[in-house]
Each structure stands twice: as structure tokens, then as C-alpha cells.
Amino acid sequence: MTLAAQSTKDSKYIHDTAKLMQNYRDVLWNVEVSEQNLQAEFRAEYGAANGIQITDLDISNPRLEGDAQSIARSKKMLQLIDSSVNLIRERHKKGEFYYLILYYSYLSPQRFKNTNEILHALEQKGISLSLRIYYGRRKKALEILSSVLWGYTSIACNDILTLFDHLIK
């Protein structure tokens, strides 16, 4: 299988940045709830004080350890997304513009009811877009985020990978 074909196959399953961002709020909520539930269960089972975290102690409960590790992995992925979005905000020439589109589309604490509400929120920040332009700019923001998250394995770089495949043959 060629490098480009492998990348396309992998991208379909692993590098779907739009799907990742669509699930961001739900994952954030689930991580918060799971962490609270795990802490409550830990305190009930081990009688630990409120200030002590499960990660502070060495316990040999495989299920609790597994749950804690799963939560930690999810939190790291959320931190990676947040760091990548902030990198775009700080370093891209239109960073603030794309940040606001990503923020209101996927990251804000409350999900907007519809796209018109997102456009209104953007307008409050001085960004007036038509619906058509918004969708185009949101797609571009996701492509930029994808390149930050996945590098040259993103869908946006498939042409480069195809060219590279031809050069190394």
C-alpha cells in the first residue's frame, strides 16, 4: 500500500478532525462526570479525605486504576486540542479569526441551537459573515487545526503524500 493510500485509509478513521471537534463538548462533560464519580467511589471505598486524589495514592484496585488511566488519557487529548487551538490563535496570521470560529462552533461551554446563533455571536465580536462564507471559513479552520494536530498525515496533505510517493518510486 502506498504512503498516500495508507494515509487516506488512516485519516478516515483516526484523523477526522471535524468529528473530533463535534464530540469535544460531550467528551469534556463525560470526563468531568467520570472524574467526579471516580473520586466519590474512591472516597467511599478507601475513606480518603476530600483533598486527596486517587492519583496521589498507590492502590491496587485494577478497575479504579484503569478508570483513572482512561480519564487521564482523555484529559490529555482534550489538552492537546486546547493547545492546538491556542497555537492557531497565537501564531496563525488570521489566528484570532479562526479561533473564534472554532470556539463558537465547537468549544464554547454551551452548544448553540443553530448556525444563526453562532453567526450572531461572531457578529458580537465584530465578525460579520454570511452563512456560506461561515461554512467555508469553518472548513478552513478545521483544515488548519487538522494540520496542527496531525501534521503531514492530515487529509489536507494527501496531495503532498501522493507526490512524495511518486518521487520515491
N, C-alpha and C positions, 0 to 999 in steps of 0.2 A: 504494500500500500504506500502511495506517495505521501510525502510530508503534508502537502496541501489537503489531500483526501482524508488523512488521519485527523488533521486539524478541523476540517469541516465536520467529520463524524464526532469528534470530541466536543466541538463547540455546540453542537445540537443538544448535548446532554449536560455539559458542565459549564459552558460559558454563555449561558442565556442571561445576559445582564438585565434585560427587561423583566424577565420572570423573577430574578433575584430581587430587583427593586420593588416589584409588585407585592412581594411577600415580606418586605422589610418590616412594616409595622406589625404584622402578625407574629413574626419571629421575635421581634423586640418584646411584644406583650407576653408571648409564651415563655421566653427566657425569664422575664421578671416574675411571672407567676410561678414557674417551676422552681426558681431560686427561693422564693418565699416559702413554698411548700416544702422544699428540701430542708431549709433551715428550721421550719416548725417541726418537721418529723425528727430531725436531728436533736433538737432541744428536748422533745418529748421522750425520745429513746435513750438519750445519754444524759439528760438533766443538765445540760450546759447552760451557762448564763447567756443572756441575750447578746452581749457584746462579742462572744466567741463565735468564730466562723468555722464551718466544717473543714475548711482547708487549713485551719490553724492546728488541728489535732491529727494524730496518727491513729486512725481507726481501721479495723479490719472487717468492715461490712461491705462486701463486693457490690451490692446493689446501690448503696449510698455513694460509694466511690465512683461507680460507673455513671450514676446520675450527675454527680459533681463534675466529672470529666466532660460529659456531654454538654452541660451548661457552660463550662469553661471554653470548649471549642466553639460553641455558638456565639458566645460573647466576643471571642477573638475575631470571628468572621464579621460580626457587627462593627467591631472596632476597625477592621480593615476597610470596610465600606465607608465608615465615617471619615477615616484618614484619607482615603482616596478622593472622596467628595471635597474635603477641605483642601487637599492638594490642588485640585482643579480650581477651587475658589481663589487660592493664593497665587498660583503660578500660571494659569492659562490666561492668554491675553483678553479673553471675554469671560474670565472665571466667575465673577460675581453674577453675571447674567445667567450662565449655565447652572451655577449653584442654586440660584433662586428657582429655576425651572425644576431642577431635581428635588429641591426641598419641598416645594408646594405639591409636586406630583407624587412624591414617594416618601419623604422623610418627616414631614410635619407630624406632630403628635396626633392631630385629628385629621382623618381622611375627609376630603371634600366630597360633597354629594355628587358633583358633576364638574365637567371641564369649565363651564362658565364661572363657577366659584373660584377655580384656580386662576382663570384669566383675571377675575376681579382682584384677587389677592396680589397678583403680579402688577396689576394696574396701580394698586395702592403703593407699590414700591417704585412706581414710575416707569413700568414696562408695559406698554400697550401693544398687544398682539392680536391678530385675527386668529380664528380657530385653526385655519390651515397653516399659518405661519407657526403657531404654537406647536402643532404636531410635528412639523419639520424640525423645529429647534429642539424639541424634546428628544426626537430621534438622534439628532446630532449630539446632544448632551449625553445620551446613553452610549453612543459610539466612543465619545471621549472617555467616559467612565470605564467602558469596556477595555480600552487600550491601557488605561492606568491599572486596572485590576488584573488583566490577563496578559498584557504585553503583546508580543507578536503572535500569540495563539488566538487572538480575538477574530471574530468573523470579519471585521473591518480590514484585517490584514491578509485575507485569503489570497488576494492578487499578488501580494509580495511573496507569499509562500509558494504559489504556483510558479512564479518567475524563478524563484530560488531553486525549486525542484528541477526546472528545465536547465538551469545553469550547472547543477552538479551532476547531471546525467552524462 
